[in-house]
Amino acid sequence: MKRREFTVLAASGLLIPTSWAAISETDAASGIRAALERGAESAVAMLGRNDGFMGNPLVRIELPERLKSAVKLLKATGQGRKVDELLLAMNRAAEAAVPAAKPLLVKAVRDISVEDALKLVRGGNDKAVTDFFAGKTREPLGKQFLPIVTQATEKVALADKYNAVAGKAASMGLMKGEDANIQQYVTARALDGLFLMIGEEEKKIRQDPIGTGSALLKKVFGGR
């Protein structure tokens, strides 16, 4: 089948810059798949290791704001070490869960349609990428992450205390119900961090496609 150029899509409402006129739809789809897969794999590699979350201020998981007063009380009563252990355990749980995301992310990338690929190419920032991955993978990834996070947090006795304190706060309307359970809270924050880092990687590719060393990515993103 003859490959159409981007310009033929103008009639359907997709306004494609003339600098992309020489790039076929096939190249566009292949280019965005390569960019997304590279970004996803890089994000998983960065986060799914020791200190991937704990050592990165952009994604480090902290206790919910509504529990800050409870934390102060614990520290005032000499239990600061337990709080630190909980924070470390939360981040370690996220780091343990992230590698499980790779197969789902890669499948989402490889299943992307030409139409979705063109929308992502046209996206000027990382929001389009984040929305794409979140829409395709957030729910199934949450189901995969939760048992891994649960297993990791069960090693820390303070997890039960967190759930008790947070549950009381939630019943009083002081915090969201999903934040009242440490396993669900860590799972949600782990996914937030994963999508954020995927977006950061995508932004790098868009800003410096030549630096990726990929001729295809240079062709698709370099003429913008």
Secondary structure as GFF3:
##gff-version 3
##sequence-region A 1 224
A	DSSP	three_ten_helix	6	12	.	.	.	ID=ss1
A	DSSP	three_ten_helix	18	20	.	.	.	ID=ss2
A	DSSP	alpha_helix	25	47	.	.	.	ID=ss3
A	DSSP	three_ten_helix	65	67	.	.	.	ID=ss4
A	DSSP	alpha_helix	68	76	.	.	.	ID=ss5
A	DSSP	alpha_helix	80	97	.	.	.	ID=ss6
A	DSSP	three_ten_helix	98	101	.	.	.	ID=ss7
A	DSSP	alpha_helix	102	110	.	.	.	ID=ss8
A	DSSP	alpha_helix	114	122	.	.	.	ID=ss9
A	DSSP	alpha_helix	127	153	.	.	.	ID=ss10
A	DSSP	alpha_helix	158	171	.	.	.	ID=ss11
A	DSSP	three_ten_helix	177	180	.	.	.	ID=ss12
A	DSSP	alpha_helix	182	207	.	.	.	ID=ss13
A	DSSP	three_ten_helix	210	212	.	.	.	ID=ss14
A	DSSP	alpha_helix	215	221	.	.	.	ID=ss15
###
